[in-house]
Amino acid sequence: MDYAQDIEIREDELDVEWLGQASLVMKYCVIAAEAHRDLDLAKEQVDITRAQIDRDVRSDPAQFGLDKVTEGSINSTILTSPDYQEAVKSYLQKKYEHEVAQGAVRAFDHRKSALENLVRLFGQSYFAGPAVPHNLSEVRSQRDAAAQKKIGIQRRR
């Protein structure tokens, strides 16, 4: 899925954009919900992996190279276990995917606001060009010169 493409607004097709807005929001809400579910499952897997390693260490500490079983040594063994590290890595990836999906949902709320404002501007004929195009820099220079001339005349009096 291409977030960047879906979030773009084609200002010359505002009616079509509005028609598709609700379905796009729904699409990304479902994606966010799925990402949240996957995140919860990954967190559960981290907890299960931690519990299994804890149980294994307590039942046979010598297998893990421990002479003495303490909470600190068990915790260190769990944290350095490849299975635990893999579960945490998977969890962090799912967390990232969830946050991106949540960001996409928020972006579609901003897209909605942008569409509303574009429709307002369109209704005010913002996009209708002037009948006679003008050079804004030139118009401003002329106004500034006229203002300077007026100020100069007023100072002489």
N, C-alpha and C positions, 0 to 999 in steps of 0.2 A: 504494500500500500504506500502511496506517495502523499504524505501529509502536505508537503509544500505545494503540490499541484492542486489538491483538494481545497486548500485554504485560499487560493488565489481568487480574486473577484474580477470578472470581466464586466467592466463598467458600461459597456455598450449593450449588455444583455441582463440588465438588472432584474427584469421580470423572471427570466429563466433561473438566475441565481437564487432569487427568493423561493421559487418553486422547489429547488433542490436543497435548500438550507436545512429543513427539518430532517430529511432522510440522511444527510451527511452528519448531522449532530447525532442522530440515532446510531448510525454506523460506528462512530467513534465512541459513543457511550458503551456500546456492546464490546468494542475492543478494550476499553478501559476496564470494564467489568471482568472480562476474561483475563486480563493482565493481573487484576487484583486477586482473582481466584488462583492463578498460577503462583503469585507471590505468597499467598497463604499456604499453598501446598509445598512450596519450597521451604518456607519457614518450618513447617511441620516436619519436613525431611531433615532439616538441620537438627531439630530437637530429637528426632528418632535416632539419628546417627550418633548424636552425643550420648544418649541413653544407652545405646548398644555398646559403644566403646567403654563407657563407664562400667557397665555390667561385666564386660570382658576383662577389663583391668582388675576389677575387684575379685573376680573368680580365679584369675591366674596372673598375678602381678609379675612373676618371673618371665612369662612370655614377652612382656613389654620391657624387660630389663630393670625392673624395680625390685630393690631389696626391701624397702619399707613403703607401706601404703599410707599415704597422707592425702588429704584433700588437694593440696598444692601439686603433688606429684601426679595425681589422677587428672587434674585439670590441665597440667602441662602435657601429659600424654594425649589427652583428647585434642587439644589445640594443635599439636604437631602431627596428628594422624592424617594421612593422605585422604582417607574417606571423609573425614570431617571438613578438611580444607576444600575438597571438591563440592561438598554440600553447601558450604558457605559461599563459594564462588558462584554456584548456580543460583543461590538465594539473591546475591548481589546483582546478578544479571537480570533476574526477574524483577527486582526492585527498580532497576534502571528502566526496564521496559514499561513497568507500571507508571512511573513518573512521566515518561515520554507520552504515554497514552493519556494521562490526566492533563498534561500540558496541551495536547491536541484538543481535548474537550474544552479547555479554557480558551484556546485560540478560536474555536468556533463561536464562542460567546462574543469575542471581540469582532469576529467576522460579521455576526449579526448586527452589532452596533455600527460597524462600518457600512453595511448595506442600508441600514436605517438612515444614516447621515447622507449617503450618496443619493438615496431616493429624495430626501429633503432638498438637497442641492439641485437635483434634477428638476424638482417641482418649482424651484425658484429660478429656473432657466440659467443656472450657473454654467452649464455646459454649452449653452447657446453662445456662439461667438459673436463679437460685435459686428455691426453692419459694415463698418469701415475699420479695418485693422489699424491699430496705432502702436507706435513704439513707446513703450512705457518709460524707458530711460529718457527719451527725447521730451516727452510730455512733462516729466518731472523736472528736467533741466530748465525748460521754459518757465515752469511755475516758480522754481527757485530763483531764476533771473528776474522774473517779475516782482517777486517778493523782495529781492535785494534792491531793485530799482526803487520800489516803493519806500523801503527803509531809508535809502539814500536821500530821497526827496524829503521825507519827514525830518531827517536830521538837519537839513540845510535851513529849515524854517526857524 
